[in-house]
Amino acid sequence: MKIGVIADDLTGGNGTGVRLTKLGFDVATMVQYDNLPSSDSINAIIVDTDSRYAREDIAQMRVKKVIENLTKWGVNVICKRIDSTGRGNIGIEIDTLLTELGEKAIAVVVPSFPDSGRITAGGYLLVHGVPVQLTDVAKDPVIPVTQSYVPEIVQKQSKYPVSHINLETVLAGKDEIEKAIREKIELGDRILVLDAITNEDIDALAGAMAKIKEYQMIPADPGPLTAAYSKAFSRQHIKDKKIIVTVGSVTSNSTMQLNYLMEKTNSRSIYVDPEKLATLDSRWDEEVARVINKTLEEMDKQDILIITTDSPTAKVLNLNELSKELGFSQDSLAKRIADGLGKITRVVVQNSKYEIGGCFSSGGDVTASLCSIVRAEGIKLIDEILPLVAYGQFIGGYFDGIPLVTKGGTAGDKKAIYTSVKYLEAKF
């Protein structure tokens, strides 16, 4: 898997390269546009064409040469690094890419860099909420940016049709984004400008692009989309890995976190009936077997398998009353629920035909039961993703070496589980 980024500026290119290193790529920046790395260990390169302020013919020549070299190098993904404020030969260099790569090449232009205060909404590029034409780049002595509407900025330099996909579509998720991109391509558009105001929007864009396999999708951006698309593309071309999310907490916070995860990943939860697990009879075994079979079926359809008792239709158990009715302590009934979730997770992982890329568990009781049921000696702690959200690996037992993220049941904001899952995916 090789990534090639064509950058018109050295420091900007380095910024993109650093994002790729965080995904596990071995990255080098080539300061001479006509060179390739001599080391076989490098699998992502940033090539500086130093063409932001170059004449049109020079910019075209350098980009063309880089494409030739990247093709010889065996690149899988080509990306175009552009300035986050719209400066430079953006349309000219994208045109050169499209012409050289052929009619199946499509450029996706996303100037947004949310972490740096750059967003695109309604096609307009805003820098910390200010239209880019009202910032200091309007005074650029070489190529001043005098408008903020990105499709027009690109179209002024391009011979190819430029179109725009709005924020409403982007917020609807990657399936709607994919549909909109395909519609634009069918109309003959080869340069698509998309809105994005958050990193989650950019992840959704990347996911949609990765699903369009019959075209060569080219991210044109300041770095975030390049990184997100490189990750999404590489996932499409490696052995499928699944993530198991096990949540036993039933709180308003966990509900909000699961809903956010499902919304952003288009995943569906597999619901476990806690009332059937809070027993010591055959109903426990029957429910465990049912959910195991359902989860194994869903593995062919989903990459993120969510196993949870937090169903929107399930009634909240009163363990105090249930313990009196059944003649068992509340603690023993609560443990039966946690053990049921632990056994489901263990059997699913052991019987999966897919490689498991990691597990996530929420709640101390569920995590403890999971560790016990998989006979783990412990958890090797490696990193803190968020406060009270830890990343590590199982030590010993059935799950030895499998990555794990654990979270307190009430910990984190609505993005906590989503952030944890994305962290696990980045470790693939």
Secondary structure, 3 states (H helix, E strand, C coil): CCEEEEECCHHHHHHHHHHHHCCCCCEEEECCCCCCCCCCCCCEEEEECCCCCCCHHHHHHHHHHHHHHHHHHCCCEEEEECCCCCCCCHHHHHHHHHHHHCCCEEEEECCCEHHHCEEEECCEEEECCEEHHHCHHHHCCCCCCCCCEHHHHHHCCCCCCEEEECHHHHHCCHHHHHHHHHHHHHCCCCEEEECECCHHHHHHHHHHHHHCCCCEEEEEECCHHHHHHHHHHHHHCCCCEEEEEEECCCCHHHHHHHHHHHHHHCCCEEECCHHHHCCCCHHHHHHHHHHHHHHHHHCCCCCEEEEECCCCCCCCCCHHHHHHHHCCCHHHHHHHHHHHHHHHHHHHHHHCCCEEEEEEEECHHHHHHHHHHCCCCEEEEEEEEECCEEEEEEECCCCCCCEEEEECCCCCCCCHHHHHHHHHHHCC
